[in-house]
Amino acid sequence: MLFLVILALLGFMVISPFFLAPLSDQASDWSKLSDICRPYGAASAVLAAFALTGVALSLILQARETKANGVRSRLLTDRILIGRHRRPRAI
C-alpha cells in the first residue's frame, strides 16, 4: 500500500510539468510560479520522510540480524568445543 502511494507521488511529480506548460507564458508572475512550486516541496518532504523511515527500519533489522548471528555463532562454537572434549571411552 505504501509503495503504491510513493509510486503515485512520483508519477505525479513526473507528469505535472506537462500540465503546467500552459502557465509558462506567465513566467513574469513570480507569486504564481511560487504557488505552483509549493506542491513539489511538499512531495519532496513526504518522500524524504519515507526514505528516512526506510533507512531507520533497515538499520533496526540489521542490528537484530547481527545479534542473532552472534548468538548462533557462540552456540555453534560451544558445541564444537564441547564435542572435541568428549572422547569415547575405551571398553
Backbone as CSV, one residue per row, in Angstrom:
resi,resn,N_x,N_y,N_z,CA_x,CA_y,CA_z,C_x,C_y,C_z
1,MET,0.822,-1.189,0.000,0.000,0.000,0.000,0.870,1.258,0.000
2,LEU,1.862,1.265,0.879,2.771,2.412,0.966,3.539,2.583,-0.337
3,PHE,3.916,1.462,-0.935,4.634,1.508,-2.200,3.780,2.166,-3.282
4,LEU,2.504,1.864,-3.304,1.613,2.463,-4.298,1.474,3.967,-4.101
5,VAL,1.430,4.408,-2.848,1.342,5.838,-2.566,2.605,6.554,-3.051
6,ILE,3.750,5.965,-2.764,5.014,6.558,-3.197,5.098,6.572,-4.718
7,LEU,4.673,5.484,-5.343,4.683,5.414,-6.801,3.752,6.459,-7.408
8,ALA,2.586,6.663,-6.803,1.651,7.681,-7.292,2.245,9.083,-7.151
9,LEU,2.908,9.355,-6.027,3.548,10.668,-5.852,4.650,10.908,-6.884
10,LEU,5.437,9.883,-7.127,6.492,10.025,-8.128,5.907,10.233,-9.520
11,GLY,4.849,9.498,-9.822,4.191,9.672,-11.114,3.638,11.071,-11.285
12,PHE,3.036,11.582,-10.221,2.504,12.946,-10.269,3.624,13.951,-10.506
13,MET,4.745,13.750,-9.850,5.859,14.689,-9.995,6.444,14.641,-11.410
14,VAL,6.421,13.470,-12.033,6.971,13.354,-13.382,6.015,13.950,-14.418
15,ILE,4.729,13.733,-14.239,3.741,14.159,-15.235,3.342,15.621,-15.089
16,SER,3.368,16.155,-13.897,2.832,17.501,-13.675,3.500,18.615,-14.482
17,PRO,4.786,18.573,-14.802,5.333,19.662,-15.622,4.647,19.793,-16.990
18,PHE,4.181,18.677,-17.528,3.495,18.740,-18.816,2.158,19.470,-18.695
19,PHE,1.508,19.338,-17.551,0.253,20.044,-17.329,0.474,21.515,-16.961
20,LEU,1.669,21.831,-16.480,1.965,23.208,-16.108,2.541,24.025,-17.266
21,ALA,2.796,23.384,-18.389,3.363,24.079,-19.544,2.508,25.256,-20.011
22,PRO,1.171,25.175,-19.998,0.379,26.344,-20.423,0.605,27.577,-19.549
23,LEU,1.087,27.411,-18.351,1.332,28.555,-17.473,2.669,29.226,-17.752
24,SER,3.459,28.671,-18.670,4.789,29.222,-18.917,4.742,30.619,-19.526
25,ASP,3.632,30.995,-20.161,3.547,32.346,-20.703,3.412,33.387,-19.596
26,GLN,3.126,32.935,-18.381,3.008,33.835,-17.236,4.275,33.779,-16.381
27,ALA,5.406,33.624,-17.015,6.671,33.452,-16.291,7.073,34.684,-15.501
28,SER,6.503,35.846,-15.815,6.881,37.053,-15.082,6.142,37.192,-13.755
29,ASP,5.103,36.400,-13.542,4.328,36.464,-12.301,4.957,35.509,-11.271
30,TRP,5.887,36.045,-10.473,6.657,35.216,-9.548,5.803,34.615,-8.436
31,SER,4.767,35.306,-8.005,3.925,34.739,-6.938,3.163,33.525,-7.452
32,LYS,2.723,33.557,-8.700,2.013,32.412,-9.278,2.972,31.226,-9.443
33,LEU,4.185,31.501,-9.909,5.170,30.428,-10.035,5.537,29.839,-8.671
34,SER,5.571,30.674,-7.658,5.861,30.184,-6.313,4.754,29.262,-5.829
35,ASP,3.500,29.638,-6.107,2.376,28.789,-5.719,2.405,27.457,-6.457
36,ILE,2.872,27.475,-7.684,2.951,26.238,-8.472,4.021,25.314,-7.904
37,CYS,5.119,25.862,-7.420,6.248,25.043,-6.953,6.070,24.503,-5.542
38,ARG,5.154,25.031,-4.778,4.974,24.562,-3.391,4.640,23.079,-3.287
39,PRO,3.766,22.532,-4.134,3.489,21.091,-4.022,4.717,20.222,-4.225
40,TYR,5.670,20.684,-5.049,6.894,19.909,-5.225,7.684,19.834,-3.929
41,GLY,7.716,20.927,-3.181,8.406,20.920,-1.897,7.732,19.999,-0.903
42,ALA,6.400,20.001,-0.909,5.660,19.119,-0.001,5.869,17.655,-0.381
43,ALA,5.805,17.367,-1.669,6.017,15.982,-2.109,7.437,15.536,-1.796
44,SER,8.389,16.430,-1.952,9.777,16.105,-1.639,9.951,15.804,-0.152
45,ALA,9.293,16.583,0.688,9.385,16.346,2.136,8.768,15.006,2.511
46,VAL,7.644,14.666,1.892,6.991,13.383,2.179,7.887,12.230,1.746
47,LEU,8.451,12.319,0.544,9.333,11.257,0.068,10.591,11.146,0.933
48,ALA,11.120,12.258,1.374,12.293,12.221,2.251,11.956,11.562,3.588
49,ALA,10.764,11.822,4.104,10.349,11.190,5.356,10.220,9.679,5.183
50,PHE,9.633,9.248,4.059,9.522,7.807,3.791,10.901,7.179,3.652
51,ALA,11.804,7.859,2.973,13.155,7.327,2.796,13.879,7.209,4.136
52,LEU,13.751,8.218,4.965,14.399,8.181,6.279,13.823,7.063,7.141
53,THR,12.514,6.879,7.068,11.876,5.785,7.805,12.385,4.434,7.311
54,GLY,12.527,4.295,6.001,13.047,3.044,5.437,14.470,2.763,5.880
55,VAL,15.298,3.778,5.921,16.685,3.598,6.375,16.717,3.201,7.845
56,ALA,15.889,3.853,8.664,15.851,3.523,10.095,15.385,2.079,10.306
57,LEU,14.359,1.662,9.583,13.874,0.283,9.716,14.924,-0.727,9.272
58,SER,15.631,-0.429,8.190,16.655,-1.365,7.738,17.799,-1.465,8.744
59,LEU,18.153,-0.353,9.385,19.202,-0.407,10.413,18.762,-1.221,11.617
60,ILE,17.500,-1.090,12.006,16.978,-1.884,13.127,17.007,-3.367,12.787
61,LEU,16.564,-3.709,11.571,16.570,-5.117,11.167,17.986,-5.674,11.076
62,GLN,18.918,-4.878,10.588,20.311,-5.334,10.515,20.893,-5.549,11.902
63,ALA,20.553,-4.694,12.849,21.052,-4.864,14.216,20.509,-6.147,14.827
64,ARG,19.224,-6.418,14.606,18.642,-7.666,15.126,19.298,-8.888,14.497
65,GLU,19.517,-8.833,13.185,20.124,-9.964,12.495,21.559,-10.182,12.967
66,THR,22.301,-9.108,13.169,23.675,-9.223,13.654,23.704,-9.852,15.042
67,LYS,22.782,-9.445,15.900,22.705,-10.021,17.242,22.368,-11.503,17.175
68,ALA,21.418,-11.871,16.333,21.035,-13.280,16.204,22.188,-14.107,15.646
69,ASN,22.917,-13.559,14.683,24.066,-14.282,14.131,25.161,-14.459,15.177
70,GLY,25.349,-13.488,16.042,26.329,-13.622,17.114,25.958,-14.732,18.082
71,VAL,24.685,-14.804,18.423,24.215,-15.864,19.327,24.400,-17.222,18.673
72,ARG,24.034,-17.340,17.394,24.205,-18.615,16.684,25.672,-19.012,16.617
73,SER,26.525,-18.047,16.367,27.951,-18.326,16.276,28.508,-18.823,17.605
74,ARG,28.100,-18.180,18.697,28.566,-18.622,20.016,28.062,-20.018,20.346
75,LEU,26.802,-20.297,20.014,26.267,-21.638,20.272,27.002,-22.692,19.455
76,LEU,27.274,-22.401,18.205,27.988,-23.347,17.358,29.405,-23.561,17.866
77,THR,30.065,-22.501,18.279,31.424,-22.619,18.823,31.413,-23.470,20.085
78,ASP,30.432,-23.252,20.958,30.333,-24.060,22.179,30.114,-25.524,21.845
79,ARG,29.278,-25.819,20.886,29.025,-27.218,20.502,30.285,-27.869,19.954
80,ILE,31.035,-27.119,19.152,32.271,-27.671,18.595,33.284,-27.937,19.710
81,LEU,33.432,-26.971,20.629,34.402,-27.148,21.716,34.005,-28.289,22.641
82,ILE,32.730,-28.387,22.944,32.274,-29.479,23.807,32.461,-30.812,23.100
83,GLY,32.214,-30.852,21.816,32.378,-32.090,21.048,33.821,-32.548,21.002
84,ARG,34.774,-31.645,21.016,36.183,-32.020,20.980,36.635,-32.629,22.294
85,HIS,36.053,-32.219,23.383,36.472,-32.714,24.687,35.801,-34.041,25.037
86,ARG,34.768,-34.386,24.369,34.136,-35.686,24.602,34.864,-36.734,23.766
87,ARG,35.455,-37.667,24.418,36.141,-38.744,23.722,35.464,-40.052,24.109
88,PRO,35.308,-40.894,23.163,34.668,-42.183,23.504,35.547,-42.967,24.501
89,ARG,34.875,-43.574,25.446,35.605,-44.359,26.445,35.980,-45.716,25.897
90,ALA,37.141,-46.100,26.222,37.613,-47.427,25.801,36.967,-48.483,26.674
91,ILE,36.472,-49.501,26.077,35.800,-50.564,26.866,36.715,-51.752,27.000
